[in-house]
Amino acid sequence: MVDVDYQLLIQQIKSGWPETQERLPVTLKPYHMFADELSVCGGFVFKGHRLVIPQPAREVVLERLHRAHIGVMGFCVALEKSHSIRE
């Protein structure tokens, strides 16, 4: 899956940012206010140490993260099971 806007963002980060937003494509304008925090590593965009997920992948990534998260009740059940095993 190729996200054209994400690739455009990568190119903008590599080539540098203009002083003002007026010269940017509309899809990149929201990134201008924190452009100095953006970097590219391994073909991925990072804002500081946080990964910027491409827009088309956000729904899938969020669903997978939620599926992997057991929550408080799941943690309590797992803790209870592990505690009863030790006894």
DSSP file (Angstrom, degrees, kcal/mol; ACC not computed):
  #  RESIDUE AA STRUCTURE BP1 BP2  ACC     N-H-->O    O-->H-N    N-H-->O    O-->H-N    TCO  KAPPA ALPHA  PHI   PSI    X-CA   Y-CA   Z-CA
    1    1 A M              0   0    0      0, 0.0     2,-0.6     0, 0.0    56,-0.0   0.000 360.0 360.0 360.0 118.2    0.0    0.0    0.0
    2    2 A V        -     0   0    0     54,-0.0     2,-0.8     4,-0.0     3,-0.1  -0.898 360.0-158.1-104.7 123.2    1.6    3.3   -1.1
    3    3 A D     >  -     0   0    0     -2,-0.6     4,-2.3     1,-0.2     5,-0.2  -0.888   1.4-162.0-100.7 109.6    0.4    6.4    0.5
    4    4 A V  H  > S+     0   0    0     -2,-0.8     4,-2.3     1,-0.2    -1,-0.2   0.886  90.7  51.5 -59.7 -41.7    1.2    9.3   -1.8
    5    5 A D  H  > S+     0   0    0      2,-0.2     4,-2.3     1,-0.2    -1,-0.2   0.881 108.9  50.8 -64.5 -38.2    0.8   11.9    0.9
    6    6 A Y  H  > S+     0   0    0      2,-0.2     4,-2.3     1,-0.2    -2,-0.2   0.910 111.0  48.3 -65.6 -42.2    3.2   10.0    3.3
    7    7 A Q  H  X S+     0   0    0     -4,-2.3     4,-2.3     2,-0.2    -2,-0.2   0.880 110.6  51.6 -64.5 -37.8    5.8    9.8    0.5
    8    8 A L  H  X S+     0   0    0     -4,-2.3     4,-2.2    -5,-0.2    -2,-0.2   0.893 108.8  51.2 -63.9 -40.5    5.3   13.5   -0.1
    9    9 A L  H  X S+     0   0    0     -4,-2.3     4,-2.5     2,-0.2    -2,-0.2   0.913 108.8  51.1 -62.8 -43.9    5.9   14.1    3.6
   10   10 A I  H  X S+     0   0    0     -4,-2.3     4,-2.2     1,-0.2    -2,-0.2   0.928 110.9  48.1 -59.4 -45.8    9.1   12.0    3.6
   11   11 A Q  H  X S+     0   0    0     -4,-2.3     4,-2.3     1,-0.2    -1,-0.2   0.887 110.9  51.0 -63.0 -38.9   10.4   14.0    0.6
   12   12 A Q  H  X S+     0   0    0     -4,-2.2     4,-1.8     2,-0.2    -1,-0.2   0.908 109.8  49.7 -66.2 -41.6    9.5   17.3    2.3
   13   13 A I  H  < S+     0   0    0     -4,-2.5    -2,-0.2     1,-0.2    -1,-0.2   0.919 113.7  46.4 -61.9 -43.6   11.3   16.3    5.5
   14   14 A K  H  < S+     0   0    0     -4,-2.2    -2,-0.2     1,-0.2    -1,-0.2   0.860 117.9  41.2 -68.5 -36.1   14.4   15.3    3.5
   15   15 A S  H  < S-     0   0    0     -4,-2.3    -1,-0.2     1,-0.2    -2,-0.2   0.660 116.2-110.3 -88.9 -15.7   14.5   18.4    1.4
   16   16 A G     <  -     0   0    0     -4,-1.8    -1,-0.2    -5,-0.2    -2,-0.1  -0.140  28.3 -85.1 102.7 158.9   13.6   20.9    4.2
   17   17 A W        -     0   0    0     -4,-0.1     4,-0.1    -2,-0.1     2,-0.1  -0.774  33.6-120.0-105.8 143.9   10.6   23.0    5.1
   18   18 A P        -     0   0    0      0, 0.0    -1,-0.1     0, 0.0    -2,-0.0  -0.346  30.3-111.6 -72.2 163.2    9.8   26.5    3.8
   19   19 A E  S    S+     0   0    0     -2,-0.1     2,-0.3     2,-0.0    -2,-0.0   0.862  99.5  33.3 -63.6 -37.0    9.4   29.3    6.4
   20   20 A T  S >  S-     0   0    0      1,-0.1     3,-0.7     0, 0.0     4,-0.0  -0.827  78.5-123.1-122.7 161.3    5.7   29.6    5.8
   21   21 A Q  G >  S+     0   0    0     -2,-0.3     3,-2.6     1,-0.2     7,-0.1   0.695  92.2  87.4 -72.6 -20.7    2.9   27.1    5.0
   22   22 A E  G 3  S+     0   0    0      1,-0.3    -1,-0.2     7,-0.0     4,-0.1   0.781  87.6  50.9 -54.9 -30.1    1.7   29.0    1.9
   23   23 A R  G <  S+     0   0    0     -3,-0.7    -1,-0.3     2,-0.1    -2,-0.1   0.388  95.5  92.9 -90.6   4.7    4.2   27.1   -0.3
   24   24 A L  S <  S-     0   0    0     -3,-2.6     5,-0.1     1,-0.1     2,-0.0  -0.675  84.0-103.8 -97.5 151.0    3.2   23.7    1.0
   25   25 A P    >>  -     0   0    0      0, 0.0     3,-1.6     0, 0.0     4,-1.0  -0.389  39.6-109.8 -61.9 151.4    0.7   21.2   -0.5
   26   26 A V  G >4 S+     0   0    0      1,-0.3     3,-0.6     2,-0.2    -2,-0.0   0.851 116.7  58.6 -54.1 -39.1   -2.6   21.2    1.5
   27   27 A T  G 34 S+     0   0    0      1,-0.2    -1,-0.3     2,-0.1     4,-0.1   0.716 108.3  45.7 -68.3 -19.6   -1.9   17.7    2.9
   28   28 A L  G X> S+     0   0    0     -3,-1.6     3,-1.4     1,-0.1     4,-0.7   0.598  86.8  88.6 -97.7 -12.8    1.4   18.8    4.4
   29   29 A K  H XX S+     0   0    0     -4,-1.0     3,-1.2    -3,-0.6     4,-0.5   0.860  81.5  58.7 -57.1 -39.3    0.3   22.1    6.1
   30   30 A P  H 34 S+     0   0    0      0, 0.0     3,-0.3     0, 0.0    -1,-0.3   0.782 104.8  52.9 -62.0 -23.3   -0.8   20.4    9.3
   31   31 A Y  H X4 S+     0   0    0     -3,-1.4     3,-1.2     1,-0.2    -2,-0.2   0.644  87.7  82.1 -84.1 -15.7    2.8   19.1    9.8
   32   32 A H  H X< S+     0   0    0     -3,-1.2     3,-1.4    -4,-0.7     4,-0.3   0.849  81.0  62.4 -61.0 -36.8    4.4   22.5    9.4
   33   33 A M  T 3< S+     0   0    0     -4,-0.5    -1,-0.3    -3,-0.3    -2,-0.1   0.736 119.5  25.4 -67.1 -21.1    3.9   23.6   13.0
   34   34 A F  T X  S+     0   0    0     -3,-1.2     3,-2.0    -4,-0.2     4,-0.4  -0.020  81.4 127.3-127.8  31.3    6.1   20.8   14.3
   35   35 A A  G X   +     0   0    0     -3,-1.4     3,-1.3     1,-0.3    -2,-0.1   0.814  68.4  62.8 -58.4 -32.4    8.3   20.2   11.2
   36   36 A D  G 3  S+     0   0    0     -4,-0.3    -1,-0.3     1,-0.2    -2,-0.1   0.635 100.6  54.0 -70.7 -11.7   11.4   20.6   13.3
   37   37 A E  G <  S+     0   0    0     -3,-2.0    11,-2.3    10,-0.0     2,-0.3   0.516  90.2  97.5 -95.1  -7.7   10.3   17.5   15.3
   38   38 A L  E <   +A   47   0A   0     -3,-1.3     2,-0.3    -4,-0.4     9,-0.2  -0.615  44.4 164.3 -90.1 140.8    9.9   15.2   12.2
   39   39 A S  E     -A   46   0A   0      7,-2.2     7,-2.9    -2,-0.3     2,-0.4  -0.955  29.1-129.7-145.4 164.6   12.6   12.8   11.0
   40   40 A V  E     +A   45   0A   0     -2,-0.3     2,-0.3     5,-0.2     5,-0.2  -0.972  27.1 167.5-120.4 131.4   12.8    9.8    8.6
   41   41 A C  E >  S-A   44   0A   0      3,-2.5     3,-1.4    -2,-0.4    -2,-0.0  -0.954  71.4 -10.4-144.8 122.5   14.3    6.5    9.6
   42   42 A G  T 3  S-     0   0    0     -2,-0.3     3,-0.1     1,-0.3    -1,-0.0   0.781 128.1 -54.9  63.0  27.8   14.0    3.3    7.6
   43   43 A G  T 3  S+     0   0    0      1,-0.3     2,-0.3   -33,-0.0    -1,-0.3   0.563 116.7 110.8  82.2   8.2   11.3    4.8    5.3
   44   44 A F  E <   -A   41   0A   0     -3,-1.4    -3,-2.5   -34,-0.0     2,-0.4  -0.885  64.7-128.2-116.4 148.6    9.1    5.7    8.3
   45   45 A V  E     -AB  40  52A   0      7,-0.5     7,-3.1    -2,-0.3     2,-0.4  -0.795  24.7-168.4 -95.7 135.1    8.3    9.2    9.7
   46   46 A F  E     -AB  39  51A   0     -7,-2.9    -7,-2.2    -2,-0.4     2,-0.7  -0.960  20.3-154.9-122.8 141.3    8.8    9.9   13.3
   47   47 A K  E >  S-AB  38  50A   0      3,-3.2     3,-1.8    -2,-0.4     2,-0.5  -0.913  81.7 -48.8-109.2  99.5    7.7   12.8   15.4
   48   48 A G  T 3  S-     0   0    0    -11,-2.3    -9,-0.1    -2,-0.7    -2,-0.0  -0.642 123.7 -25.0  67.8-123.1   10.3   12.7   18.1
   49   49 A H  T 3  S+     0   0    0     -2,-0.5     2,-0.4    -3,-0.1    -1,-0.2   0.349 119.5 100.2 -99.7   4.8   10.3    9.0   19.2
   50   50 A R  E <  S-B   47   0A   0     -3,-1.8    -3,-3.2     1,-0.0     2,-0.3  -0.775  73.1-124.3 -98.5 135.4    6.7    8.4   18.0
   51   51 A L  E     -B   46   0A   0     -2,-0.4     2,-0.7    -5,-0.2    -5,-0.2  -0.552  14.6-138.4 -75.4 133.5    5.9    6.8   14.7
   52   52 A V  E     -B   45   0A   0     -7,-3.1    -7,-0.5    -2,-0.3    -1,-0.0  -0.857  21.3-145.7 -91.6 113.6    3.6    8.7   12.3
   53   53 A I        -     0   0    0     -2,-0.7     5,-0.1    -9,-0.1    -9,-0.0  -0.649  21.2-110.2 -82.7 131.3    1.2    6.1   10.9
   54   54 A P    >>  -     0   0    0      0, 0.0     3,-1.5     0, 0.0     4,-0.8  -0.343  29.7-116.4 -59.0 141.4    0.2    6.7    7.2
   55   55 A Q  G >4 S+     0   0    0      1,-0.3     3,-1.1     2,-0.2     4,-0.5   0.858 111.9  53.7 -50.1 -47.4   -3.5    7.7    7.0
   56   56 A P  G 34 S+     0   0    0      0, 0.0     4,-0.3     0, 0.0    -1,-0.3   0.759 112.6  45.6 -64.2 -20.9   -4.7    4.7    5.0
   57   57 A A  G <> S+     0   0    0     -3,-1.5     4,-2.6     1,-0.1     5,-0.2   0.547  87.4  90.4 -96.0  -8.2   -3.1    2.3    7.6
   58   58 A R  H <X S+     0   0    0     -3,-1.1     4,-2.6    -4,-0.8     5,-0.2   0.882  85.9  48.7 -61.0 -43.1   -4.4    4.1   10.8
   59   59 A E  H  > S+     0   0    0     -4,-0.5     4,-2.2     2,-0.2    -1,-0.2   0.923 114.6  45.2 -63.7 -44.4   -7.7    2.1   11.1
   60   60 A V  H  > S+     0   0    0     -4,-0.3     4,-2.3     2,-0.2    -2,-0.2   0.922 114.6  48.1 -65.7 -45.0   -6.0   -1.3   10.7
   61   61 A V  H  X S+     0   0    0     -4,-2.6     4,-2.4     1,-0.2    -2,-0.2   0.922 112.0  49.4 -63.0 -44.8   -3.2   -0.4   13.1
   62   62 A L  H  X S+     0   0    0     -4,-2.6     4,-2.4    -5,-0.2    -1,-0.2   0.907 110.8  50.0 -61.7 -42.5   -5.6    0.9   15.7
   63   63 A E  H  X S+     0   0    0     -4,-2.2     4,-2.2    -5,-0.2    -1,-0.2   0.910 112.0  48.0 -63.2 -42.1   -7.7   -2.2   15.5
   64   64 A R  H  X S+     0   0    0     -4,-2.3     4,-1.8     2,-0.2    -2,-0.2   0.880 110.9  50.8 -67.5 -37.8   -4.7   -4.5   15.8
   65   65 A L  H  X S+     0   0    0     -4,-2.4     4,-1.0     2,-0.2    -2,-0.2   0.922 112.0  47.2 -64.6 -43.2   -3.4   -2.5   18.8
   66   66 A H  H  < S+     0   0    0     -4,-2.4     3,-0.4     1,-0.2    -2,-0.2   0.889 109.9  53.2 -65.5 -38.5   -6.8   -2.7   20.5
   67   67 A R  H  < S+     0   0    0     -4,-2.2    -1,-0.2     1,-0.2    -2,-0.2   0.873 110.1  47.8 -64.0 -36.8   -7.0   -6.5   19.8
   68   68 A A  H  < S+     0   0    0     -4,-1.8     2,-0.6    -5,-0.1    -1,-0.2   0.672  93.1  90.9 -78.3 -17.5   -3.6   -7.1   21.4
   69   69 A H     <  -     0   0    0     -4,-1.0     5,-0.0    -3,-0.4    -4,-0.0  -0.702  57.2-167.0 -86.0 120.6   -4.5   -5.0   24.5
   70   70 A I     >  -     0   0    0     -2,-0.6     4,-1.0     1,-0.1    -1,-0.1   0.677  28.3-149.0 -83.3 -16.7   -6.0   -7.2   27.2
   71   71 A G  H  >  -     0   0    0      3,-0.2     4,-1.9     2,-0.2    -1,-0.1  -0.054  37.0 -58.7  75.4 178.8   -7.2   -4.3   29.4
   72   72 A V  H  > S+     0   0    0      2,-0.2     4,-2.6     1,-0.2     5,-0.2   0.924 135.2  48.0 -65.7 -47.2   -7.6   -4.1   33.2
   73   73 A M  H  > S+     0   0    0      1,-0.2     4,-2.4     2,-0.2    -1,-0.2   0.909 112.0  49.8 -63.6 -41.3  -10.0   -7.1   33.4
   74   74 A G  H  X S+     0   0    0     -4,-1.0     4,-2.4     1,-0.2    -1,-0.2   0.888 110.9  50.4 -62.9 -38.8   -7.8   -9.2   31.2
   75   75 A F  H  X S+     0   0    0     -4,-1.9     4,-2.8     2,-0.2    -2,-0.2   0.921 110.0  49.9 -64.0 -44.0   -4.8   -8.3   33.3
   76   76 A C  H  X S+     0   0    0     -4,-2.6     4,-2.6     2,-0.2    -2,-0.2   0.906 111.5  48.3 -62.3 -42.4   -6.7   -9.2   36.5
   77   77 A V  H  X S+     0   0    0     -4,-2.4     4,-2.5     2,-0.2    -1,-0.2   0.926 113.2  47.5 -63.6 -45.0   -7.8  -12.6   35.1
   78   78 A A  H  X S+     0   0    0     -4,-2.4     4,-2.5     2,-0.2    -2,-0.2   0.898 113.0  49.1 -63.6 -40.2   -4.2  -13.4   34.0
   79   79 A L  H  X S+     0   0    0     -4,-2.8     4,-2.3     2,-0.2    -2,-0.2   0.917 111.1  49.6 -64.4 -43.3   -2.8  -12.3   37.4
   80   80 A E  H  X S+     0   0    0     -4,-2.6     4,-2.3     2,-0.2    -2,-0.2   0.913 112.1  48.1 -62.2 -43.1   -5.4  -14.5   39.2
   81   81 A K  H  X S+     0   0    0     -4,-2.5     4,-1.6     1,-0.2    -2,-0.2   0.923 112.8  47.4 -63.9 -44.4   -4.5  -17.5   37.0
   82   82 A S  H  X S+     0   0    0     -4,-2.5     4,-1.2     1,-0.2    -1,-0.2   0.860 112.5  50.2 -67.5 -33.4   -0.8  -17.0   37.4
   83   83 A H  H  X S+     0   0    0     -4,-2.3     4,-1.0     1,-0.2    -1,-0.2   0.897 109.6  49.5 -70.5 -40.6   -1.2  -16.7   41.2
   84   84 A S  H  < S+     0   0    0     -4,-2.3    -1,-0.2     1,-0.2    -2,-0.2   0.791 106.3  57.6 -70.6 -25.9   -3.4  -19.8   41.5
   85   85 A I  H  < S+     0   0    0     -4,-1.6    -1,-0.2     1,-0.2    -2,-0.2   0.879 104.1  52.4 -68.2 -38.4   -0.8  -21.8   39.5
   86   86 A R  H  <        0   0    0     -4,-1.2    -1,-0.2     1,-0.2    -2,-0.2   0.757 360.0 360.0 -70.5 -26.3    1.9  -20.9   42.0
   87   87 A E     <        0   0    0     -4,-1.0    -1,-0.2    -3,-0.1    -2,-0.1   0.477 360.0 360.0 -74.7 360.0   -0.1  -22.1   45.0
